[in-house]
Structure formats: structure tokens, C-alpha cells
């Protein structure tokens, strides 16, 4: 992906970024903190490279992801970082983080046949 990315790119560890303290207005951790054994280390590193009024944005799957499938498939295995533990972990690093969640049941599939049709669609 880096090879095909436009502009300058840099490959680095999320827990040891090669940037000075307070170098950025924003940092993102999109769909990646659960790959870290210690996601808090990645969050602390993002905080370190942010300016005091910087914005940190993270997203991760929820244990209740795809609520329309609830009861029809096995739930996600517990990860080192997910939507349920994100507020606590981020709150340990950032003061008073704003957490926005939009994953909620929008439609409940009634049975396995509807699930099959949904997945085939």
C-alpha cells in the first residue's frame, strides 16, 4: 500500500514514531490498534506527537459489530482494542475524550434464510 500511495510516505512503528513531540495537529489510528499487543502504547505515542489542541481519531470494530447478525453467527473474539474498551484506554491517555459511536441495530434479520440472502446480496 505504501508503494502505491501518492506523495511522501514513511513506514514506522506505531509505538515509536520518528517525529518530534507536538509535531502534528492530528493523528489517526484507523482499524489498527487491535493489531498491537499493547494498544495503549500506540495511543500514548499518538498523544506524544500531537500538539496540545491536536485531534486524535481512532476506530475499531465493536464486539457487537453487525448487530443484524446477532444470534445468527458467532460474536467477534475479544481483541486488545475494540469499541467497547476504546473509551477507557483512550481516556487513560487523553483528558476527557469525546467518544462517538454509531454502531447500533438498524435492522434485525429474522432467520438463517434471511441471513443467507443478506450475505449473498
TAQUI-V822434 format. One record per residue. N is the residue number from 1. RES is the residue in one letter. SS is DSSP state (helix for helix, strand for strand, loop for the rest). OMEGA is omega in radians with two decimals (999 if undefined). D_LAST is the distance of its C-alpha to the last C-alpha in Angstrom with 2 decimals. Layout:
BEGIN
<<N/RES/SS/OMEGA/D_LAST> <N/RES/SS/OMEGA/D_LAST>>
END
This chain:
BEGIN
<<1/X/loop/3.13/28.43> <2/X/loop/-3.13/32.00> <3/X/loop/-3.08/33.10> <4/X/loop/-3.10/30.69> <5/X/loop/3.09/31.32> <6/X/loop/3.06/33.49> <7/X/loop/-3.13/36.94> <8/X/loop/3.10/38.76> <9/X/loop/3.12/36.97> <10/X/loop/3.07/38.37> <11/X/loop/-3.11/37.15> <12/X/loop/3.10/38.63> <13/X/strand/3.12/38.28> <14/X/loop/-3.12/36.72> <15/X/loop/3.13/39.69> <16/X/strand/-3.07/42.35> <17/X/loop/-3.10/41.68> <18/X/loop/-3.13/44.37> <19/X/loop/3.14/45.02> <20/X/loop/3.07/47.88> <21/X/loop/3.06/47.70> <22/X/loop/-3.06/46.48> <23/X/loop/-2.96/45.27> <24/X/strand/3.03/42.07> <25/X/strand/-3.11/40.99> <26/X/strand/3.07/37.52> <27/X/strand/3.12/35.65> <28/X/strand/3.01/32.04> <29/X/strand/-3.01/30.55> <30/X/strand/3.07/26.83> <31/X/loop/-3.12/24.80> <32/X/loop/-3.06/27.86> <33/X/helix/3.13/30.42> <34/X/helix/3.04/28.86> <35/X/helix/-3.12/29.76> <36/X/loop/3.06/33.40> <37/X/loop/3.11/35.59> <38/X/loop/-3.10/37.35> <39/X/helix/3.11/35.06> <40/X/helix/3.10/38.04> <41/X/helix/3.08/39.83> <42/X/helix/3.11/37.17> <43/X/helix/3.11/37.35> <44/X/helix/-3.14/41.16> <45/X/helix/3.06/41.09> <46/X/helix/3.12/38.89> <47/X/helix/-3.12/41.37> <48/X/helix/-3.07/44.28> <49/X/helix/3.11/43.20> <50/X/strand/2.97/42.46> <51/X/strand/-3.09/45.13> <52/X/strand/3.12/46.21> <53/X/strand/-3.11/44.06> <54/X/strand/-3.13/41.12> <55/X/strand/3.04/37.48> <56/X/strand/3.11/35.43> <57/X/strand/3.10/31.66> <58/X/strand/3.00/29.61> <59/X/strand/-3.09/26.07> <60/X/loop/3.08/24.69> <61/X/loop/3.06/22.01> <62/X/loop/3.03/22.81> <63/X/loop/3.13/23.45> <64/X/loop/3.13/21.38> <65/X/loop/-3.12/18.49> <66/X/loop/-3.09/15.18> <67/X/helix/3.10/17.21> <68/X/helix/3.13/14.40> <69/X/helix/-3.07/14.35> <70/X/strand/3.14/18.16> <71/X/loop/-3.12/19.69> <72/X/loop/3.11/16.72> <73/X/strand/3.12/17.05> <74/X/loop/3.10/20.22> <75/X/loop/3.08/21.27> <76/X/loop/3.02/21.89> <77/X/loop/3.13/25.32> <78/X/loop/-3.12/28.02> <79/X/loop/3.11/28.53> <80/X/loop/3.12/31.65> <81/X/loop/3.04/30.07> <82/X/loop/-3.06/27.31> <83/X/helix/-3.10/26.93> <84/X/helix/-3.14/29.13> <85/X/helix/-3.12/32.08> <86/X/helix/-3.11/31.77> <87/X/helix/-3.14/34.07> <88/X/helix/-3.11/36.77> <89/X/helix/3.13/36.74> <90/X/helix/3.11/36.67> <91/X/helix/3.08/39.27> <92/X/helix/-3.11/41.56> <93/X/helix/-3.09/41.76> <94/X/loop/3.08/41.34> <95/X/loop/3.02/43.34> <96/X/loop/-3.13/41.40> <97/X/loop/3.05/37.91> <98/X/loop/-3.12/35.50> <99/X/loop/3.13/32.22> <100/X/loop/3.12/29.22> <101/X/loop/3.12/26.18> <102/X/loop/-3.13/23.12> <103/X/loop/3.14/20.85> <104/X/loop/3.13/20.90> <105/X/loop/3.08/18.92> <106/X/loop/3.13/17.24> <107/X/loop/3.13/15.25> <108/X/loop/3.09/15.84> <109/X/loop/-3.00/13.47> <110/X/loop/-3.06/15.97> <111/X/loop/-3.09/15.50> <112/X/helix/3.11/14.03> <113/X/helix/3.09/12.27> <114/X/helix/3.08/10.42> <115/X/helix/3.12/9.78> <116/X/helix/-3.14/8.46> <117/X/helix/3.13/6.02> <118/X/helix/-3.10/5.21> <119/X/helix/3.11/5.39> <120/X/helix/-3.13/3.80> <121/X/loop/999/0.00>>
END
